[in-house]
Amino acid sequence: MKRLITAVALTATLAGPAMAELVFPNLSYRTGPYAANGIPFADGYADYFTLINERDGGVGGEMINMIECETGYNTEKGVECYESTKGQGALLYQPLSTGITYQLIPRVSADGIPMHTLGYGRTSASQGEVFKWIFNYPATYWDGASVAIKYLMDENGGDLSGKKIGLVYHNSAYGKEPIRTLTELSEMHGFELLELPVDHPGQEQRSTWVQVRQQRPDYVIMWGWGVMNQVAIQEAVNIRFPMENFIGIWWSGSENDVMPAGERANGYKALNFHAVGDDFELYDDLEEYVWSAGLGAGAGDQHGTVLYNRGLYAAMIAVEGAKKAQEIHGVSAITPAQMRDGMEQLALTEERMADLGLAGFGPTFEASCTNHGGSGRAAINQWNAETGEWEVLTDYIQSNQDLIERLVEEDAMAYAEENNIELRCQD
Amino acid sequence: MLYREAGDFKTSYADDSQTFPIRLDRRAYWALMVVALAVVPFVVNDYWVNAIFLPLLIYAIAALGLNILTGYCGQVSLGTGGFMAVGAYSVYKLMTAFPDINIAIHVVLAGFVTAAVGMLFGLPSLRIKGFYLAVATLAAQFFLVWLFNRVPWFYNYSASGQINAPERTLAGFRITGPETQAWATYLFCLVFVLASAWICRNLTRGSIGRKWMAIRDMDIAAEIIGVDPLRAKLSAFGVSSFFIGIAGALFFAVYLGAVEVGEAFGINKSFLVLFMIIIGGLGSILGSFLGAAFMVLMPVLLKNVLVGGLGWPTDLAAHLEFMIVGGLIIFFLVVEPHGMAQLWRVTKEKLRIWPFPH
């Protein structure tokens, strides 16, 4: 009986008419321990697509159909979401979870659907020769690690030898990602790396920060997500760790992460690969076509926050990729394979971003057959608790490309060998 | 009337002690077998297999395993997630070390590895009981997850600490890896489920099962009538872990293809499987299936109805899902504390005498 009801419900949902539209699944999470970060991203992602539909009538005349599916940052639900949406003509997956990304890399490659992991996921997927269907521009985790160390080098007059740097990380594929690069960098620059794992979901960190207090690292870098960020910043405040020596990756640098710690979170730093705030022309359009029309996603209280902007950015890249694909292939109803071509030839220049009403929003980059990882640049932001805003401290800093290229090459080749993948882009 | 046993005569002991003594049950069972083995494989698609059948079948094996230990032998265990992780990591090590051997053998071997680990962690059960044993198995859960996170040998020194299932075949058909056919993975898991259920059923009605139940009902009395608690308890831990290990191996290799130990095999998994057997029915083979079906299908069904059917926002649906599933669990346990299997048993009794209850 139960099976029958499921069957009826499923056929009712799946048997909708096949319309010519661009399908972008939104694998979001608005519940669970990662919801505080998942909600603003999902809102931004949805609002951008709504804007494109309302203002421009879709992309090249094709309306966008965004299918939202709740994953709860859980891989099993992620698989369910992927399977339920892929049959509906999904053009691009952006799962916002490194765990689900690892899950989906083989699946999307087999099914021929591109996946874009905006500054997360598997770093070596930036190697386009091996990872045909995966894109992770504009920057990868290893770029992030390198940029953070480069920034600290500048702070210390170019010398980090004898310093001790702690890495507080989410004990998962996501958090372990930078260790590879940081280990290399520590040998290169002579600093000591202290690894401090925090188990999912990260509400219990007392022992980690007791260790920080005992070992007294000069700097702490954090790879956290969800509730772990808030707890870590609070604990750092509790042990009076100097906030300006505490640097988070771009996923540990949103308003929701620092707000709970109040005044004393002042001075906390985080990386970012796009601009913050709502001082962009695009925001006027969002106001006019989306929010005031009552079409905004979620509660509408996240506008202009770091992760809302990142959601906009992810959706913007999806739309730009679709435009590029339409341009290359001369059709408006593109297939996932054509979408992939668009993503691969995407070039985000200053002029293009200015045209979109997002002047200076992110670093420029140009994807190619071999490069799916972007330019690898990120800026350092600092939290100002008084004004409640992130302040941009530096320009976009270029990561150590020699080192990262070597590491990516190693990892990608190992993957290619393991899975018998033939290299592309050889001519 | 509809459901009756009139005219169903047993003329031998074998007839009398068969699993389905009523003809109608037998027919329903065989019909289900025909549908599951001969019809479903031809009609399933990726969604049905990957989102519904695989989790259902795999959790059913895990629930069967835990039911042996908790339902039949009375030893409460919170280590299921950890033991599933042992199965997953053993199958991964075996798959990568011996790529030419077919996957079915690896899965069974992973079951044996888990059985050995399970018996090791079952040793404390000889001295401690009840809640204290639950805490001891909880330690196993945390220790195992920590171990697989900590020792790089288990994940072949991969940079991310994840394990990924490479492509492996059985008789030329791909069973693991991304390019599998829906029907192949479905049938592969189904065969394991059927074999597990058949073994469990026959173990639990034989002498070893009776020993387990004697220990469960009163261990001192069991010892006095000649049941060796060491053997009974350890064999329950071994058999239970064997099935849980197979479930873990299939969960990783066939269903997910890539896992992260903390997320996939955390304490939540232990509770999930424990809830399955409590809701389904402790000490019942059918209960394991009903419990797994309830916990796997209910959320998917609710999601499809609320989001797909009614078009509600996904977060509202996800919250409602928690509330409805939680409410139903309480409802079922209030109505029938012995689980859905008992509910079915009572229904059956009523149907047999309907419409003349006296």
Interface residues (C-beta under 8 A of the other chain):
Chain A: K2 R3 I5 T6 A9 L10 A12 T13 L14 S28 R30 T31 A35 I39 E68 C69 E70 G72 N74 T75 E76 V79 E80 E83 S84 K86 G87 G99 Y102 Q103 I105 P106 R107 S109 A110 D111 R122 N171 S172 A173 K176 E177 I179 R180 P197 D199 H200 D411 E418 N419
Chain B: N45 D46 Y47 N50 A51 I52 P55 N149 A159 S160 G161 Q162 N164 P166 E167 G177 P178 E179 Y255 L256 G257 A258 V259 E260 G262 E263 A264 G266 A293 L297 M298 V300 L301 K303 N304 V305 V307 G308 G309 P313 T314 D315 A317 A318 H319 F322
